[in-house]
Amino acid sequence: MEGGESKKDGGDECGGTIEIWLRKHALNFTRATRHPFILSIRDGSVDIASFKRWLEQDYLFVRAFVAFAASVLIKACKESENGSDMEVLLQGISALSDELAWFKSEAEKWGVSLSGVSPQPANLSYCRFLDSLMSQEVEYTVAITAFWAIETVYQDSFAYCLEVESKTPHELKETCKRWGNAAFGHYCRTLQKMANRQLHKAPGDVIKKTEATFLQVLDKEIDFWNMSHG
Ligand SMILES: Cc1ncc(CN)c(N)n1
């Protein structure tokens, strides 16, 4: 097992809490990762105005997500018994810096101005939700699971657009590779193990809260994709 993990740590890829939830809530997960917007990228019918709208809104979201990532890092430093969590999250934050730079250059490529963009209601609601998870009262278990889910929805969605049979337009391949690449997939699986390890030792009430938060993330992601329709 990678990283010296054992079933005892909750690191079993088949039997961890996260894998159980992915099976239990498969419909919600599929709605978040096989949204019509993603399907339209994959079959090549995507409306470029929708893509540009997504680009503008996601730039704003990622700025809020950086603050959330920093709060998860602080919780890891204080609450995680595993020293490598902090290192994984620190690398994740550094990748978010590249992500912001990428949004700026991608916007320029598409003639989109990011300076005057206002967040749409679904984006505001998602950012407010992230804010609520940044509170000191929110356990690391809840926060790391939400963080894993947010990154994984993008990984799974965009990796789907890169499968051999996909007809993703050439000019959108770069976007899909940003989250659909193998290294990002590996990063998401590492986050999944971190979340599983926490859940393995969490009390029942925290597990319940974490499952509810996971479902909220999926709903917020669906609303976010819906926004691209305008
Ligand atoms: C809405 C949303 N969810 C997830 C990600 C991946 N960081 C993102 N950029 N935007």
The ligand as an SDF file (V2000), in Angstrom:
LIG
                    3D

 10 10  0  0  0  0  0  0  0  0999 V2000
  -16.2900   25.1170   -8.7760 C   0  0  0  0  0  0  0  0  0  0  0  0
  -14.9270   24.4710   -8.7380 C   0  0  0  0  0  0  0  0  0  0  0  0
  -14.7680   23.2870   -8.1270 N   0  0  0  0  0  0  0  0  0  0  0  0
  -13.5310   22.7220   -8.1100 C   0  0  0  0  0  0  0  0  0  0  0  0
  -12.4670   23.3070   -8.6620 C   0  0  0  0  0  0  0  0  0  0  0  0
  -11.0900   22.6640   -8.6420 C   0  0  0  0  0  0  0  0  0  0  0  0
  -10.1510   23.3800   -7.8860 N   0  0  0  0  0  0  0  0  0  0  0  0
  -12.6600   24.5370   -9.2710 C   0  0  0  0  0  0  0  0  0  0  0  0
  -11.6460   25.2020   -9.8860 N   0  0  0  0  0  0  0  0  0  0  0  0
  -13.9010   25.1250   -9.3300 N   0  0  0  0  0  0  0  0  0  0  0  0
  1  2  1  0
  2  3  1  0
  2 10  2  0
  3  4  2  0
  4  5  1  0
  5  6  1  0
  5  8  2  0
  6  7  1  0
  8  9  1  0
  8 10  1  0
M  END
$$$$
